[in-house]
Amino acid sequence: MIQPRRAARATAAFVTVLSLPLAAARADEGMWTFDGFPAKMRADYGWAPDQAWLDKVRAAAVRLTGGCSASFVSDTGLILTNHHCVASCAEQNSTAENNILEHGFTATARERELKCAGQQAEVVTSIKDVTAQVKSAIGTATGEASVKARDTAIAQIESAGCTDTAKNRCQVVSLYGGGQYKLYTYRKYSDVRLAWVPEAQAAQFGGDPDNFNFPRYSLDASFLRAYEDGKPVSTPQHLTWAPRAPVDGEATFVVGNPGSTQRLFTGSQLAFQRELALPITVTTYSELRGRLINAMESSPEKAREGHQELEGIENSLKVYIGRVKALNDPAFTGKLAAAEAELKAKSAGNPAIGNPWTDVAKAMSAYRDFYVADRFSLPSGDLFGYAMTLVRAAAERAKPNTDRLPGYTDSSLPLVQKRVLDEQPIYPWLDELVMEWSLSKAREYLGADDPQTKLLLGKESPEALAARLVNGTKLADPAVRKALWDGGQAAINASTDPMIVYARSLDANDRALIRRFDAEVDAPLTAAQSKLADARFAAYGDTLYPDATFTLRISYGKVAGWRERGQMVPTRTTIGGTFDRATGAPPFDLPPAFAANRAKIDGGVTYDFVTTNDIIGGNSGSPVIDKQGRVIGAAFDGNIHSLGGNYGYDGTINRTVVVSTAAVEEALKNIYPAPALLAELHRK
């Protein structure tokens, strides 16, 4: 809800255009593509998976379009993921009388499983190199023309790759900053339902103090199910359920969809993040957190309705504060600078590479001139998001596929439509609060006299405008949204809904900023990063992995602790430790079901454990797999040192935090009984 759309677009551009790993990957470092698994694992571990092993786990890996990863764990579409990956679905299906987010949920029969609005499950079926087609289309074009040529080629490739968009999705992904382009084809399942989720306090025990820390005592697990034509899908290629304790030192694999990394920002890019982007984010999110806490304290109903929003804000804040700390750590940034200097030295005198670092610096300087305008071009809020998507989709759908903005091409539209039309609850007070906050921050950073501020507010205050639009719109009704979607441009033009009218008024300015970004930032960065990719391949060969792009990756590592303040941190916790850690006061209060079933619970069962696997946000819910291809846990967090993992990996201290399948099995038996799920998981 709160991420500014243009800021998100800018961040995404930096991720795919600017990032590369630091140098030749070391030890357990790397988020590897399935068509580029490294030979070095055999040298590191004396063993490596063969192609049949890789094909099997790839077929079981699931991408959840809500931003998480998952895996099939039965032959009837059962999906293992994290509690926090389904919390929005639980919240959507909760009421004041039946708060399943708070109390948990177990479907007693398949027909009682609950639909998750806006969620889609996707499985990679093929990966094809289309680099030559895209680069040929770009040719010698520069500026906005080069971006247009690239986007046109991508739209054509995606359209040709997926003729059946009802069941498949095609996505061209830029890797190595434009050094490669790959066509990922997915089998998609648009009907995803909630089958089991524990009470929130079981997953969130320890709250923000324990977030990104270890030891942990968190049952951050849940089960979804994929449906098609009203029936559970058949998924014979699923992972085998192995509810066992991990073994210290054993090899582990994390298979999932890491969201984004920026592991070789140039010095100018790091400065941009440290000096401009991150400070604005931390400051504005901190204020939003305060506004939301204040509102939630006014009533129990608002406390329930705002809970997930607050959890998301606090998690994001901790991430961004960790990144600020990393970029202000001289030792950490010194390593990044040394890696850049090394690559410059290896590339010196190569006329084919030239000096792309200067081109990057020029682009970042140009973006500084309009970043604030770009970031605050559109307000936040679900209702405004619906309005802007409806306005833009109507205009883009009227164009030929190759002329549309990215995100509105034929390959993207089915998911856009699903997200707009799926029924889910809207809390007007929360939407008004978020919209008011974003408008007030726009005025603060742009200035009251800035033309864009006047466009956003007219003569109204942020408070008055947000109240008028949220209370006056009918877009909370999915039938209204469907009528506008089906009616196309004519319906949008004729609409008098105040939120639609407001979105129409902002569209032209935002499009102008998109064109400016394409011409002054995206295009020169794409060209420069392509040269940097060539420089890296020349210097380090095939020992590189591409930055994370929320596409399927595999990392390898092992079960291992780390040294903290002179002491070794243990590799695991036990369920019984929850009772010792509990204080009776939030966020360390016992989950009620734990207290009620204490006599039944086997306290010695491994609860959470840590591995050296290299992960980042987006990997939440990823299966943690052993050498036999069996799932032994689900990744749900990193330790505090992993917050710098956006920019680099340190195998001595970066750790992945995993909830064990043994703990989930114990919960299914004795805490939140689900005998049918247990039988399904163990069915041969």
N, C-alpha and C positions, 0 to 999 in steps of 0.2 A: 504493500500500500504506500509506503513512504518514500521509496526510492524515486528520485526525480528521473523521468524517462530519458531526458537528454543526457543527464549525467551518466545514467546506465549505458547509453549508447556510446558515449565517449570512452568510458572505462572499457567496454567491450572492444572498441577499436584499438586501444592501447594493448590489450591482451593479445589479440591476434596479430597485430602489426608490429609490436615492439619487443616481444619477449622471446628469449632463448635461454637454455640452461647455461649455467656459469661457465662450464668448460667440459672436458671429458668427464662423464658422470663417475662418481666415486662410490665404492661399496654399495650400500642399499639405496642410493639416490636414484630417483627417476620415476616418472609416470609414463610408461611406455605404451605405444600403440600396439595393437594386436598383430599388425603386419610388420612390426619392427622390434620384436622382443630381443633383448641383448644377449649376445653370446657370452658376455662376461659373467653371467650368473654361474655358469658351470665352473669357471675359474674360482669364483668366490665361495661356492658352496659344494662343489664336487658333484652337482646334479642340476639339471634344468628340465623344465617340462618340454615334451615333444609336441608336434603339431596337433596330434589327436587330443591331447590334454587341453591345449589352448582352444581348440575348436569347441570342445565340450563346455568349458566354463564360459566361453563367449556366448554360446547359445542360451545359457541360463541367466546371463547378466541382464538387468533391467534398468533403463533410465526412466525416472519419474519426472514428468515435465514440470512438476511443482518445484524442482530444484534439487532432488535427491537421487540416490542410487538404491538398488535393491537386487533381489535375485529370486528366481523360481525355485521352490523347495518341495514341490510335489508335482504329480502328473496331472493335476486338475487346477492349475493356475494359481496356486497359493504362493504368495510373495512375502518374503521376509524383508523388513526394513526397520527404520528407527521409529520410536514413539514420536519424536519431534517432527518427523517427516509426514505424519498423519494427523498431527494435533489440529491442524486447520479443518480437516475432515471431521474429526470428533467434535470440534467446536461448532461446525456447521449443523451437525445433527443433534446438538444439545439444546435443551430448553431449561428454563428456570426450574421446572418440575423434574426433569431428567437430564442432569448434567453428566453426560457420559465422559466428557473430558476429565472431570474431577473424579468420577467414580469408576471409570473403566467400562469396557464393553466386551462381551463375548456373544457372538451370534450362535444361538442354540440350533439353528438350521440354516442352510444356504439361503433360503428365501428371506431370512432376517438380516442378511448382510447389507450394509448401508452404503449407498452411492456417495462417492467423493466428487463434488462438483469441481470442474476445471482440471481434473487430474487425468493424465494419460500415461500408460505404460508402453515403453518402446524397447525393442530388441534388435540389435544390429544383425543384419543378414548378409551384408557384403560391404567391402571397402574397395574402392576403385580409384586409382591415380588419374586425375584429370588436369594435372599441372600444365601439360603442353597446350591443352585447349584454352585454358584461362589466360596463360601468359601470351599466347598467340593473339588472343582477342585484345589484350591491353596494348601489345605492340610498343610503339614509341609515343603513345598518347601521354599527356601530362595533365595535371590539375584535375578539375571536375570531370573532364572527358575521360581520363583514365579510370576513375571510379565508376563512371557510367558504363564504360566498356567491360570492366570486370563484373559489375553487377548484372549486366545483360547476359554475359556468357554463363554466369552461375545460374540465372533463372532458366536459361535454355537447357542447361545440363540437368538441372533438377526436374524440369518438366518432362524431358525425354526419359529420365531414369525411372520415374514413377507415373505410370499411366493410370494405375488403380490407387487413387489417393484415399479411397475409403478404408483400405487395409494397410497401405504402405505410406511411408514418408521418406523423402529424399532431402539430404542436406549436404551442400558443399561446404567444407570446412577449410579455412586457411591455416596451414601449419608452417612453423619456422618463419613467421612474419611474411608470408607470401612466397617463401622458397618452395613450398609445395601446396597443392590443393587436392583434397581427397573427397570423393563422393561417398557419403555414408548412406546406406539404405537400411531402413528400419521396418520391421513388422510392428504395427501399432495396435493397441487395444484401448479404445476410448471409453470403455465402461469399466471403471475400477471401483471396487467396493471394500469397505472395512469389515474384516472378519474378527479381529481380536486386538484389543489395546488395553494395557493395564491402567490403573488410576494414575493421574498426572504426577502425584507426589512420589510414586515409585520411580518414575523416569527422571524427575526433577529434584530428587533428594539432594540437598546441599546447595541448590539454587545457584545464584550468580557467584557466591564465594568458591564453590567447587568447579564451576565452569572453566574449562581449559586447565584443569589441575588433575593431579593424581597423588594419592589413592582416591578412587571413586567408588560409589555404591549406587549405581544407577541401572535400572531396568529399562534402558532406552531401546525398546524393541516393540514391534507390532507386526501384524499380518494383514495384508490386503489380498484380494483375489481379482484376477482379470476375467472379464466376461466378454462374450460376443454373441449377438443374437439372443440375448437373455440367458445364456448358458455359460457355465465355467469353461474356459478354454482348455484344450488339451495341450499339455506341456511335457512331452516325454523327455525332452532335454532339460532336466532339472538337476540341481545339486543334491547330493546325498546328505541327509541330516545326520550330524555326528555330535551328540550332546556329551562331549568329554572335556576334561580339563586340558589346557594347553601344556606343552612341555617346554621348559626353558631351553632356549637355543634352537628350537625347531624352526624350519623354514615356513614362512607364511606368505600368502599372496592376497593382495587387496585388489578386487576387480570392480571398477565403478567409473563414475563420470566426474572427475575433479573439475571444479567450475572455472577457475582462472588463476594463473600465476604470472608474475612479472619478474623473472629471474635474471634478466640481463637488461634492465633499463639502463640507458646511458646516463652519464652524470646529469645531463640536462633534464632527463625525465624524472630521475630521483629527486632533483631539486624541485621540480614542478609538484610532485606528490607531497614532499616534505613542507614546502613553503606555501602552497595554495590549496590543493584539493583536500588533503587530509585534515588540516586545521578547520576548514569550513565544515567538513563532515562531522568531526568530533564535537565542535561547538553547537551546531544546529541539532544534532541527534541528542545531545545532552539536554538541551532545552525541551525538545519533544518528550523525552523521558519524564522530565519534571511535570510538564503539562498533563501528561497521561496519568501519572501517579496521583496527581491532585484530583483529577476528574474521577478516577476509579475509587477514591476514598469517599466519594459522595453517596454511593449506594452499592449494595451487594450485587445488583443487576449489572451495573457498569463494571464492577470488579470482575464479574464473570466474562462479560463481553469484551473487555479490553485485555484480558489475561494474555492471550497469545500474541497480541500486538506488542505488549510490554516485553514479553520474553524475547521476541525477535529484535527489538530495539536494544535491549541490554546485551544480547549476544553480539550484535553488530558493533556496538560501542566498544566492547572488550577487544574485538578483532582490530578495529581501527586504532584504538589506543596502543595496542601491541605493535602495530605497524609504525606508528609514530615513534615509539620507543626504539624499534629496530633501526629506523632511518636516522635516529639521533645517537646511535651507538657508534663511536669512531672505529672500534675494532671490526664491527660488522660491515659498515660501509667501506672501510679500508680494503676488505677482501673483495668487495664488488668493484672498487676502483682498480685494484690490482689485476683482476680478471679482464677488465676493459683495456688496461694498458698492455697486457700480454697479447690480446687479440690485435690491438693496433700495431704492435711491434711485428707480429707474424704477418700482417697484411701490408706493411709498409712497402712501397715501391711497386705494388700490383695495380696497374692502370685500370684493370677491369673492375676493381673494387673502389678505388678512389678514396674519398673521405666522407663516408655516409654519416659519421658522427656529427659533422658540421651541418648536414642537411636535417638531421633529427633536431639539433639545437635550434635551427631556424624555424622549424615547424612548431616546436614547443614555445618559442618566443611569440610566434603568431597567435597561438592558442591562448596565451596569457592575456591577450588583448580583448578576448571575448568569452573567456571561460565562464565568468560569472553570469553573463547574459545567457549563455548556452545552458548552464546548470539550472537557472531559474526561469526558463522560458515557459514552463507549464507547471501548474500547481499539482499537488498530490491529492490522493483520495480515490476510493473505488468508484464512486459515482462519476467523478470527472474522468477517470480512466475509461469507463464505459463510453462516455460521451465522445471523448477524443478518438477512441478506436472506431466508433460508429461513423463519425464524421470522416475520418481518414480512409476507412475501409470503403465507404461509398465512393469516394473520389478515385481510389486506386483500382477498385474492381471494374470501373468503367474503362480503364486503359488496357492496352495489350499487356500480356504477362511480362514481357521483357522491359516495359517502360515503368513498371511499378517500383515503389520504394521497397527496400529489403524488409521482410517481415509481412508483406502483403502479396507475395507471389502465390501462384497456384499451390506450390508445395507447402506454404505456411498457412494459407487461409483456413483449412479445416480446424486447426488447433485454435486459431484466433476466434473463429466462430463459436467453437465449443466453450471457450473461456467467457465470451460475451453472453452467451445464451443459457449456459447452465444455471440452474436456480441455486442461489445460496443467500444466506441472511446478510442484510445490510443493517448496520447500527448507525442511525443518523447522527447521534451525538458524537460518535467516534469519527465518522467521515467529516463532520463539520470541524472537529478539533484539528484533524490532520490538515485539512484544506486551509483553515485559518492560520495554522502554524507555517505552512509552506509559503503562503502569500505574505505573511509578515516578514519572513526571512528574505523573500525576494525584495521587498521594499527596503529592508535594512541593508542588504549588500549592494543593490543597484542604486539606491538613493531615491528619495521621494520625487525628485524632478526628472528622473530618467524616463525617456519615452516608453521603454518597455514596462516600467512600473505603472505609468499612466494607462498603458494598454491593458495590463493585468487588472488594475483596480478601478479605473475611471475616477469617479469622485467618491467612491465608497471606501470604507475601512475594510481591512482584511476580515474583521469579525462580522461586519454587516453583510459583506458580499458572500462569505461562506454560508452564513445563516440563510440568506435569501435563496441561494442556489440549491443548497441541500434540502431545505424545507419545501422548495417549489418544484423540484424535479420529480418525474414519475419513473425514472430509470431503475429504481429498485425493483420494479415489476418486470420479470423476464418476458412477459407477453408484450410489454411496451418495447423492450429492446428488440424482440424478434420482429415486430412490425416495422421498426426502423431499419433493421438489417435487410429484411425481405423487400422493403420499399425502395432501397437504394438511394441514389442521389436525389430523386424527386421527393422522397419522404424526408430526407435530411433538410433539404431546402425549405420544405413547407412546415417543418416542425417549429412550434413555439415553446417547446420545453426549454426552460431557462438554462439548463446545463448544456443542452445542445447548442443553443444560441451563443452561449459563452465560448464553447469549444470552437465553433465556427469563427468567432472573432479572433482567436489566437492562432488559427491554423496557418495563415500566410506568413506571419512572423517566424513561426517555428520552422516552416519549410525553408525560409530564407537562411536561417541559422544552420540547417542541415546542409544546404548547398555551400555555405561558407566553410563549414567544417570539412566537407568533402574536398573542396578546392585547396584550402590552406593547411589542413592538418592530415587528413586521411591519405590523400594522394601522395604528397612528398614522403610521408612516413612509410607507406607501402613500398615506394621505390627504394628508399634508403635501407629499409629492413631486408628487402630482397638481397641487396648487396651484402649486408651484414650476415645473412644466412649463408651466402656463398663463401664469405670469409671464414665462417666457423667450420663449414664442411671441409674447406681446404686445410684448415689448421688442425681439426680434430677428427676428421673422417666420420665414420658411422657410429661413434660413441656418444652421440647426442640424442636427446629426446626432445620432442616439441613441448612448448608450454601448454598448460591445461586449457581446454576449450569447451568444457562440458560435453565431451565425447568420450567414448569408451577407452579406458586405459587399464593397465595392469602394473602394479608395483610389487617387488619382492623384498622380503626382509626376514626378521626372526623375532621370536619372543625374547625380549631383553629389557631389563631396567636401565637406569642411568645413575650417575653420581650427582648428588645435589647437596651442597653445603657440607661436603666431606663424607656424606653417607650414601650408601647405595639405596635407591628407591626399589622396593620389591616389584616383581612383575605382575602381581595379582592381588585382588581382594577376595574375600568370601562373603557369602550372603549373611552369615552370622555377624560379620563385622558391622552391618547396618545397625544392629541393636546396640552395639557398643558406641557407635558414633552418634547415635540419636541423642538429642538434648531435650526434646519435648517442645522446643520453640522453633518456629519457621526460620530458615528453610531446612532445619535438621530435625523436623518432627517426623515420627514414624508414619509411613503409609498405613492407613487403617487396616487394610487387608493383611499386612505383615503382622501387625499387633494381634489381630484376631486369630491368625493361623500360626502363631509362633511355635506352638508345640509340634506342629506337623512339619515345619520347615527344616530341611537338612542344612544346618548352618555352615557345614564344611564345603559346600559346593562353591566352585570358583564363580565369582560374580563378574568382575571386570578385569581385564588384563591389558598389557601394553606390548607393542611391537615396534620395530624400527621402520616399518613401511612408510613410504613417502606419500602423504596425502594432503589434501586441501579442501576447503568448503566445496560441497557438491558430492564429495565422497561419502557423506552421511548415508548410512544404510547399506554401504557396500559390503558384500560378503567377504569374510576373512576365511581363506581356504587353505587346507593343508596339502601336502605333496600328493595325497591320494585323490585330490579333487573334491574333498568333502568340506562342507561349511562348518566351521567351529566357532563362529561369532559374527557380529555385525559391527563395523566401525561406526563410532558415533561422535568422536571428538579427537582433539589433539591435546598434548600438554601445553603449558604456558610457553615453552620454548618454540613450539610449532607456529606461534603467531608470526614469527619472522619468516616462516616458510613460503610466504608470498614472494619473497625476494631471493631466498636461498635455503639450502638444506644442510643441516649439521647432524650427521649420523650419531654423534656422541651424545646428543641431548634431545633431538626431535623425536617425539614418540606419538604413535597412533593409540587411541584408547578404544577398547573393544568390549562390548557386552557379550559374554560367552553363551553359546547355545546350551551349555549345561545349566546356566541360570534360567534361561528361557524355559527349558524343559521342566525345571523345578517349579517355576511359576505356573506352568500349564497343569502340573499335577496337584500342587498343594496350596497355591496362593490365589490364583484366578482360574479355577478348574475349567479345562476345555478338553474333555476326553475325545471328542470327535477330531479335533485338530491333532492331538497326540497320535491317534490311530492313523490319520492321513500322513503325518510326517514319517511314520515308521512303516508305511505300506510298501511292500516290495514290488 
